[in-house]
C-alpha cells in the first residue's frame, strides 16, 4: 500500500456541494445546506487516503460528488487528468468503469430481487461485450477473489450474513477492473469480528490489483491501520491532512486532537494517565455554519479572531497541512 509512483490519480480542487432549502408552493429557495464547502486534496496511485470526521460532516456526500453520482455545486475533480465535472453523461458513463464505490450498508445497496450472479454481472453487461459463458466465469472468479464460494451465484442477498453481503458488494465493485474505489464506511454495519476480515480483504485486493482507495470512516483506529494519509473533515471542510504517522503522533488541529483523545488505548496505565479533550455542544447546522472558523463554537482554545476570520489552509511541514489560526 505504499506509493511508489508518486503520481496523482485523483485531484479534488475546491469541491463544493450545497443543497438548496426551499419553501412554499413555488419552492422558493430560502437557503442552502453546505454539505461540502470547498475541499481540496490529491490521492496518489496505489495509496489509501482516509477521510474521517463525525457523522454529518459531509464525508459520504464528498465521496458521491467525487464520483459525480450527485453533481457538484462548484469546484473540479480531476481523474487521470480529466475533469469529471465537465464531462457529459456518455463520457462520464465510460469513465465510471475506472471508478467504483463500496457502500456502507450492503443490505440497502444490493437488490433483494436479484441473485448474486445478476448483481455482480450487471456492470459487466452494461460496459463489456462478453458471451454468457465468459460472463459467468468472470463472476465466479470475482466471488473466489473475495473469499466466497463460486456456487453461490444463484442465491439471493438475504441468504447471506452482513460480512458476506459486503464481500458481494466488493466483488461488484471489482467487476470492471477499476483503478480507484471509494469505500464509504464499508465496515460500519458489520460485527467487530467481521470488520478485520473485510479490511484484510481490501488490503489484499489493493496489493493484488494495484487499487487506489478513498476510505471514508469515523473509526480512527481502523483508519490508522489501513490509510497512508488521513484527512480530517469537520462541517463540510477539511481541517487537517497529514501522513497517518504524523496525524496520530503529532496532531495539530484542536478538533483532530479531540478526536484522537477519544480513541481507546491498549495500555490501561497510559489510558488512565492521558488527558481527554471533551468537546462541549453539538455540531452546528450546515445550513447555518458559524462565521470565521467552523470549529470556533466548540474549540476549547478559540480566540477572538477564530470567530471572525476563516483560517487559511497551509502547509506547516512537509506533507502536513492544517487550517487553524493557532498553529
Secondary structure, 3 states (H helix, E strand, C coil): CCCCCCCEEEEEEEEEEEEEEEECCCCEEEEEEEEEEEEEEEEECCCEEEEECCCCCCHHHHHHHHCCCCCCCEEEEEECCEEHHHCCHHHHHHHHHHEEEECCCHHHHCCCCCEHHHHHHHHHHHHCCCCHHHHHHHHHHHHHHCCCCHHHHHCEHHHCCHHHHHHHHHHHHHCCCCCEEEEECCCCCCCHHHHHHHHHHHHHHHHHHCCEEEEEECCHHHHHHHCCEEEEEECCEEEEEEEHHHHHHCCCCHHHHHHHHCCCCCCHHHHHHCCCCCCCCCCCCCCCCCCCCCCCCCCCCCCHHHHCCCCCEEEEECCEEEECCCC
